[in-house]
Amino acid sequence: MDALRRLSRLPDSHLAALARAHLAGVRAALGVALEALPDDAGAAECRAALAEVTAVLAPEGSPPEGEPGTLPGTTEAEGSVTTGAMAADSAADASAADASADESTPPMGTPVPVTREPVAPVPQDPLEPVPAKPSVRPSPHADVELAALAAELTRSQECATFLGPLAAPEADDTAALWRWFQLTLLRLPSAYATRWRARAADLAVAARAAPEERWDEWRALDGVEVVLPPLPRAGVTGVRLGAAGPLADWAVTAAGGVHGVLPASGDRSPLALCVVLSGWVAELASRDGQLHHCLESVAHRGVVPLCDADARATYRQELAQRLGRLARQTPGSPEELRAALAVDEALCSVLHLPPAAPGSWWARVAEASQRMVLELRRRVRDNGGDVAVQVLAPTYREARRRTGGNDIPLDAGGRKGQVLAGLRLWASVEGRELPGRVVYRA
């Protein structure tokens, strides 16, 4: 562990940042596994391993940098789910699935190419490759320094590692390029995102006085967080999460008009959390032209770009219906768990291609949603419900044993055979099995 500790604390090192990101994923996966199997024979050693990894991630004399497994205000004790680094709900469930799995089954589908342009909806039969288009350069109307920084980001090692092929858009102006740059950083592990955001803040075009700043504030879960920094000189309004921010009107309406005041973390209901997360996801879908959704009931076998207004409206309507079903269920019941699983699927089915990296802002949104489901599962069990929930394995060879087969293959991001994102948790509710769904690297 000494070598890992020294490596992880090296400044200005791509290898050090990569090591921190992967160690954070290991910590999150072990935390979920320990939460699900507290009485396992290896629980004590798992706690010791968690302590060692946490110590490695913590710089001397300060708390761990970037806390990739938590949203602002959450703690390690609340649990953490890292998409792509998955743990079992129970050993018995996993062994039963292993015994019945057919190892000869080939991966479903054909890889969806990830090109430098937004990916079109995936045709169902066959999944034809989409030819890569030539890279485009930022418009000369954009700020020269910002354009150079955006181009440097697309050529960086972390971009190649986590985001696959990427090119700065042919932005009409500085404002559009700034939004693209800042929203792209939400897909990177926090250590990288913080570094690039600091460099952008040092640009001449980013110099500003506080009174000139304009903000859209959204309701936070805990604390204050900047999602999109403002750029007054280009007329860009910033986005931040805060206690005074409003909830999304459509989400509140769908939930029956409740939750004008968000309870404290310990008293927060699944519905309250889902209303907040739904507002974030839907609002960003209208701002981030790189987002897609692959919600099975709407997109069937493909991915749909959310840059299309009709696609966003269809997705939001489906999400609102699922929030409404969740609002109508008895708290702590199996029916509430089933409805919460459906909302979690809708939230986790909004993604980039390839999906955002573990430890990124987007990954933490998925973690918060999936953690909500796992906590609700415990309450339903305490009430005598016959339920189980499993976060799928990190490799597709294992994960496909728990999926319905309609998984999404990609040809970029991660390593071959790796699960890149969990779209739907596997569950069993009152004897009815609900298969999971994933995005994986083919």
C-alpha positions in Angstrom: 0.0 0.0 0.0 2.9 2.4 0.5 3.7 2.5 -3.3 0.0 3.1 -4.0 -0.1 5.9 -1.4 2.9 7.6 -2.9 1.5 7.3 -6.4 -1.9 8.6 -5.5 -0.5 11.7 -3.9 1.7 12.7 -6.8 0.6 16.1 -8.2 0.2 16.7 -11.9 0.4 13.0 -12.8 -2.1 11.3 -15.1 -1.2 7.9 -13.6 -1.8 9.3 -10.1 -5.2 10.6 -11.0 -6.1 7.3 -12.8 -5.0 5.4 -9.7 -7.2 7.6 -7.4 -10.2 7.1 -9.7 -9.8 3.3 -9.7 -9.2 3.1 -5.9 -12.3 5.2 -5.4 -14.2 2.6 -7.5 -12.8 -0.2 -5.4 -13.8 1.6 -2.2 -17.3 2.2 -3.4 -17.8 -1.5 -4.6 -16.5 -2.9 -1.3 -18.8 -0.5 0.6 -21.9 -1.7 -1.3 -20.9 -5.4 -0.9 -20.3 -4.9 2.8 -23.6 -3.2 3.2 -25.4 -6.0 1.4 -23.5 -8.8 3.2 -22.7 -7.5 6.7 -22.5 -11.0 8.2 -20.3 -12.5 5.5 -17.3 -14.5 6.7 -15.0 -11.9 5.1 -16.8 -8.8 6.5 -14.1 -8.0 9.0 -11.3 -8.2 6.4 -13.5 -6.2 4.0 -13.7 -3.4 6.6 -10.0 -3.5 7.1 -9.5 -3.3 3.3 -11.9 -0.4 3.1 -9.9 1.4 5.8 -6.6 0.8 3.9 -8.0 2.1 0.6 -9.5 5.1 2.4 -6.2 5.9 4.0 -4.4 5.7 0.6 -6.9 8.1 -0.9 -6.6 10.6 1.9 -3.9 13.2 1.4 -1.8 13.8 4.5 -3.6 16.1 7.0 -6.7 16.5 4.9 -9.9 14.6 3.9 -9.9 12.5 0.8 -10.0 14.6 -2.4 -13.0 14.4 -4.6 -15.0 11.8 -2.7 -16.2 10.1 -5.9 -18.8 8.0 -4.1 -20.9 10.7 -2.5 -22.9 13.7 -3.3 -22.4 16.9 -1.3 -23.4 16.3 2.3 -23.5 12.5 2.2 -21.2 10.3 4.2 -19.5 7.0 3.7 -21.9 5.4 6.2 -24.8 6.2 3.9 -23.4 3.8 1.4 -22.2 4.2 -2.1 -22.9 2.6 -5.5 -20.5 3.0 -8.3 -21.9 2.3 -11.8 -19.8 -0.4 -13.4 -18.3 -1.5 -10.0 -21.1 -3.7 -8.8 -21.9 -5.8 -5.7 -24.3 -8.7 -5.0 -27.5 -8.3 -3.0 -26.9 -11.8 -1.6 -24.5 -14.6 -2.2 -27.4 -17.0 -2.4 -29.0 -15.1 -5.3 -25.7 -14.9 -7.2 -24.9 -18.6 -6.8 -28.3 -19.6 -8.0 -27.9 -17.5 -11.1 -24.4 -18.9 -11.7 -25.7 -22.4 -11.6 -28.3 -21.8 -14.3 -26.3 -19.5 -16.6 -25.3 -20.6 -20.1 -21.6 -19.6 -20.5 -21.8 -20.2 -24.2 -24.3 -17.4 -24.8 -22.7 -14.7 -26.9 -23.1 -11.0 -26.0 -26.3 -9.5 -27.3 -26.3 -7.1 -30.2 -23.6 -5.4 -32.2 -21.5 -2.6 -30.8 -22.9 0.9 -31.2 -20.1 3.0 -32.7 -19.2 6.0 -30.6 -18.2 8.8 -33.0 -17.1 12.3 -32.7 -20.6 13.5 -33.6 -23.8 12.8 -31.6 -24.8 9.2 -32.2 -28.0 8.7 -34.1 -30.7 6.3 -32.7 -29.5 2.7 -33.1 -31.3 0.7 -35.8 -32.8 -2.5 -34.5 -32.0 -5.0 -37.2 -29.3 -4.9 -38.0 -27.2 -2.5 -35.9 -25.2 -1.0 -38.8 -22.0 0.9 -38.0 -22.3 4.6 -38.2 -19.2 6.0 -40.1 -17.1 8.5 -38.2 -17.4 12.0 -39.5 -14.4 14.3 -39.8 -13.5 16.3 -36.6 -14.8 19.8 -36.6 -13.0 22.8 -35.1 -14.5 25.5 -32.9 -15.8 28.5 -34.8 -13.4 31.4 -35.2 -16.1 33.5 -33.4 -15.3 31.7 -30.1 -12.7 33.0 -27.7 -9.3 31.9 -29.0 -7.9 30.9 -25.5 -11.1 28.9 -24.7 -11.0 27.2 -28.1 -7.4 26.2 -27.5 -8.2 24.8 -24.0 -11.2 22.9 -25.4 -9.0 21.4 -28.1 -6.4 20.4 -25.5 -9.1 18.7 -23.5 -10.1 16.5 -26.5 -6.4 15.5 -27.0 -5.8 14.8 -23.3 -5.0 11.3 -22.0 -7.9 11.4 -19.5 -10.3 12.3 -22.4 -9.1 9.3 -24.4 -9.3 7.0 -21.3 -12.7 8.0 -20.0 -14.6 9.7 -22.9 -13.4 7.9 -26.0 -13.2 9.9 -29.3 -14.2 13.4 -28.6 -14.0 16.7 -30.6 -15.0 20.2 -29.6 -18.2 21.2 -31.3 -18.4 23.8 -34.1 -19.7 26.3 -31.6 -21.3 29.4 -33.0 -19.8 31.5 -30.2 -17.9 31.6 -26.9 -21.0 30.9 -24.9 -21.8 27.6 -26.7 -18.2 26.4 -26.4 -18.1 27.3 -22.7 -21.2 25.3 -22.0 -19.9 22.3 -23.9 -16.6 22.5 -22.1 -18.1 22.7 -18.6 -20.8 20.1 -19.2 -18.1 17.7 -20.6 -16.2 18.0 -17.3 -19.2 16.5 -15.5 -18.4 13.2 -17.2 -14.8 13.1 -15.8 -13.6 11.9 -12.4 -13.7 14.8 -10.0 -9.9 15.1 -9.7 -9.6 15.7 -13.5 -12.7 17.9 -13.7 -11.5 20.1 -10.9 -8.1 20.6 -12.6 -9.7 21.5 -16.0 -12.3 23.8 -14.4 -9.5 25.7 -12.6 -7.7 26.2 -15.9 -10.8 27.6 -17.5 -11.4 30.0 -14.6 -7.9 31.5 -15.2 -8.8 32.4 -18.8 -9.1 36.1 -19.6 -12.6 35.7 -20.9 -13.6 34.1 -17.5 -12.6 37.2 -15.5 -15.7 38.5 -13.8 -17.1 40.5 -10.9 -19.6 38.8 -8.6 -22.4 41.3 -9.3 -22.3 40.5 -13.0 -22.9 36.8 -12.4 -26.3 35.3 -13.2 -27.4 31.9 -11.8 -30.1 29.4 -12.2 -30.4 27.6 -8.9 -31.8 24.1 -8.5 -32.8 22.4 -5.3 -29.8 20.6 -3.8 -29.9 17.4 -1.9 -27.2 18.7 0.5 -24.8 21.6 0.5 -24.1 23.9 -2.5 -22.5 22.8 -5.7 -21.7 24.5 -9.0 -22.8 22.5 -12.0 -22.2 25.0 -14.7 -20.0 28.1 -13.9 -21.4 31.4 -15.4 -19.5 33.3 -18.0 -20.8 36.9 -17.8 -18.8 38.3 -20.7 -20.5 35.8 -23.0 -23.9 36.0 -21.3 -23.8 32.5 -19.9 -26.0 32.0 -16.9 -24.5 29.6 -14.4 -26.2 26.6 -12.7 -25.8 25.6 -9.1 -27.4 23.4 -6.6 -28.5 25.1 -3.4 -31.0 24.8 -0.5 -33.0 27.8 -1.8 -33.4 26.4 -5.3 -36.8 25.5 -6.5 -37.9 22.0 -7.4 -39.0 21.3 -11.0 -42.6 22.2 -11.3 -43.5 19.3 -13.6 -41.8 16.8 -11.2 -43.7 18.2 -8.2 -47.0 18.0 -10.1 -46.3 14.5 -11.1 -45.6 13.6 -7.5 -48.9 15.0 -6.4 -47.8 18.5 -5.4 -45.8 17.4 -2.4 -42.4 18.1 -1.1 -42.3 21.9 -1.2 -39.7 21.6 1.6 -37.1 18.9 1.2 -36.6 16.9 4.5 -33.2 16.4 6.0 -31.1 13.6 4.7 -32.1 11.1 7.4 -35.8 11.7 6.9 -35.9 11.9 3.1 -38.4 9.7 1.4 -37.6 7.9 -1.9 -40.1 10.2 -3.6 -38.5 13.4 -2.3 -35.1 12.3 -3.6 -36.5 11.2 -7.0 -38.2 14.6 -7.5 -34.9 16.4 -7.0 -32.9 14.0 -9.2 -35.5 14.1 -11.9 -35.3 17.9 -12.0 -31.6 17.8 -12.5 -31.6 15.1 -15.2 -34.5 16.7 -17.2 -33.0 20.2 -17.0 -29.5 19.0 -18.1 -31.1 17.1 -21.0 -32.1 20.5 -22.4 -28.7 22.0 -22.0 -26.3 19.1 -22.8 -26.4 18.2 -26.5 -24.2 15.1 -25.8 -26.9 13.4 -23.7 -28.9 10.4 -24.9 -31.5 8.1 -23.3 -32.0 4.4 -23.8 -35.1 3.9 -21.6 -36.3 0.5 -22.8 -40.1 1.3 -22.8 -39.5 4.3 -25.0 -36.3 3.6 -27.0 -36.7 -0.2 -27.2 -33.3 -1.4 -28.5 -31.5 1.8 -29.3 -30.3 5.1 -28.0 -32.1 8.4 -28.6 -30.3 11.8 -28.7 -31.9 14.2 -26.2 -30.9 17.2 -28.3 -34.2 16.6 -30.1 -37.1 18.5 -28.3 -39.7 15.8 -29.1 -37.4 13.1 -27.6 -36.9 15.2 -24.4 -40.7 15.6 -24.1 -41.4 11.9 -24.6 -38.7 11.0 -22.0 -40.0 13.5 -19.5 -43.6 12.3 -19.9 -42.5 8.8 -19.1 -40.4 9.9 -16.1 -43.4 11.9 -14.8 -45.7 8.9 -15.1 -43.2 6.8 -13.1 -42.9 9.5 -10.4 -46.7 9.5 -10.2 -46.8 5.7 -9.7 -44.2 6.1 -6.9 -46.2 8.8 -5.2 -49.3 6.5 -5.0 -47.6 3.6 -3.2 -47.7 2.8 0.5 -44.4 3.7 2.1 -42.2 0.7 2.9 -44.3 -1.7 0.7 -43.1 -4.0 -2.1 -45.2 -1.9 -4.5 -43.2 1.2 -3.5 -39.9 -0.7 -4.2 -41.2 -1.7 -7.6 -42.1 1.8 -8.5 -38.8 3.2 -7.1 -36.9 0.7 -9.3 -38.8 2.1 -12.4 -37.9 5.7 -11.5 -34.2 4.7 -10.9 -34.2 3.0 -14.4 -35.5 6.2 -16.0 -32.8 8.3 -14.3 -29.9 5.9 -15.0 -31.0 5.5 -18.6 -30.0 9.1 -19.4 -26.3 8.9 -20.3 -23.5 9.9 -22.6 -21.8 7.7 -25.2 -19.6 6.3 -23.7 -21.1 6.7 -20.2 -19.6 9.1 -17.7 -16.6 7.8 -15.8 -16.8 6.4 -12.2 -16.3 9.3 -9.8 -17.8 11.9 -12.1 -20.7 14.1 -11.3 -23.0 12.0 -13.5 -21.9 8.8 -11.9 -22.7 10.3 -8.4 -26.2 11.1 -9.6 -26.7 7.4 -10.5 -25.2 6.4 -7.2 -27.6 8.5 -5.3 -30.6 7.0 -7.2 -29.4 3.4 -6.8 -28.5 4.0 -3.1 -32.1 5.1 -2.6 -33.4 1.8 -4.0 -31.0 -0.2 -1.8 -32.1 1.7 1.3 -35.8 1.2 0.4 -35.1 -2.5 -0.1 -33.9 -2.8 3.5 -37.1 -1.0 4.8 -39.4 -3.3 2.8 -37.5 -6.4 4.2 -37.9 -5.1 7.7 -41.6 -4.9 7.1 -41.6 -8.5 6.1 -41.6 -8.1 2.3 -40.1 -10.8 0.1 -37.7 -8.7 -2.0 -34.2 -8.7 -3.2 -32.2 -6.2 -5.2 -28.8 -6.7 -6.9 -26.4 -4.3 -8.5 -25.0 -6.1 -11.5 -21.5 -7.4 -11.8 -18.7 -5.2 -13.4 -18.1 -7.6 -16.2 -20.6 -8.4 -18.9 -19.9 -12.1 -18.8 -21.3 -12.1 -15.2 -23.8 -9.3 -15.5 -25.7 -10.8 -18.5 -26.9 -13.7 -16.2 -29.1 -11.1 -14.5 -30.2 -9.0 -17.5 -33.1 -9.5 -19.9 -30.8 -9.5 -22.9 -31.7 -6.1 -24.4 -28.4 -4.6 -23.3 -26.5 -1.8 -25.1 -23.1 -2.7 -26.6 -20.6 0.1 -27.3 -17.3 0.1 -29.1 -15.6 2.8 -27.0 -15.0 3.4 -23.3 -13.5 1.1 -20.7 -12.1 -2.3 -21.5 -13.7 -5.0 -23.6 -16.3 -7.0 -21.6 -16.6 -4.2 -19.0 -20.0 -3.0 -17.8 -19.9 0.8 -18.5 -23.2 1.7 -16.9 -26.1 0.0 -15.0 -29.4 1.0 -16.6 -31.7 -1.1 -14.4 -31.0 -3.0 -11.2 -31.9 -6.7 -11.0 -34.7 -7.3 -8.5 -37.1 -9.9 -7.2 -40.3 -8.5 -5.7 -42.8 -10.8 -4.1 -41.6 -13.7 -6.3 -41.6 -11.8 -9.5 -38.2 -11.4 -11.1 -37.3 -8.0 -12.7 -34.2 -8.4 -15.0 -31.5 -5.8 -15.0 -30.0 -4.0 -18.0 -26.6 -2.6 -18.7 -24.4 -0.7 -21.2 -21.1 -2.7 -21.8 -18.0 -2.5 -23.9 -18.3 -5.1 -26.7 
